[in-house]
Structures are given as C-alpha cells and as structure tokens.
Amino acid sequence: MRCDALLRLTLPALLLAACATTPEVSGPPDYTRIASQHLTPNGRLIVDCVQEAIRTGHFHRVSDADTELIRFVCEGAPARAMFDGLADRSREIGSEFAFEGSVYRSTTLVRRNLFGADYCRRDGEAYSCEINLNVGEFLRP
C-alpha cells in the first residue's frame, strides 16, 4: 500500500483517537458520533509532521506498563515550522527547556519525563518533533 493511501486511511482515525478522553460515567455509553471542527493552524502543523513521519517511515511503538503509543517523528521543514509554532505557547506555559545542548518546546508542560509528551527539539540547525498517538492495548503484541 502506498504511503499516501495509508495516510488517507489512517490519519482521520489517528487524529480523533489522539484527542479522545474517557471520563468515568455511569449508565450505558452514548454512541452518537462526535462533531468535528475545522483544524486550527497549529493543528495543521501537527498533521504536517505526522504526514512527514509516515512518508519517511519514522514511526514506532512506544510503551510502558499501562500505556501504548505510536510515536511519529518528523524532521526538517515540518519540524522547524512546528518548533517555531510552539514558541508563544511554550513561553506562556513554561514548556521550553534546554537539555544536553538542545532546546525543547513541548505542547504541554513536562511533569516527570518525555514519555507521551509531544514536543519539538532544536539541536543547532537540526529540528525534530515527536508526536504520540495513544491507541491503548490494541497495540500490544
């Protein structure tokens, strides 16, 4: 299957799953389809990164004891655009930090470690971003 066909088949599901939450509820589940909205410019930066990761084959399984993720890694122009796009948000929430000679900007504040964090990194003139998709136990071997 060509990468563009794979992308057309998987990207909508990936984006919906990435934003899904499962709060505690009582009673039967409501299976009504959730309405979508137009993607924001920042959302487009994420999609561009995921597309580049799929195009180049830079996606992997990442897991710990109770979480299964697919990590998409982009580099080059999409990563630089997302790194630059994170500047204001990182400044607002304090999610820009330096580590081992690189500058990182994450979409949320890193609390304990980078597991599951979506972030971009600049090392000199090289840029990379990691976007994680939480898919649950379905991904377990």
Secondary structure, DSSP 8 states (H G I E B T S, - for coil): --HHHHHHHHHHHHHHHHH-------SS------------HHHHHHHHHHHHHHHHT-EEEEE-SS-EEEEEEEESHHHHHHHHHTHHHHHHHT-EEEETTEEEEESS--SS-STT--EEEEETTEEEEEEEEE-GGGG--
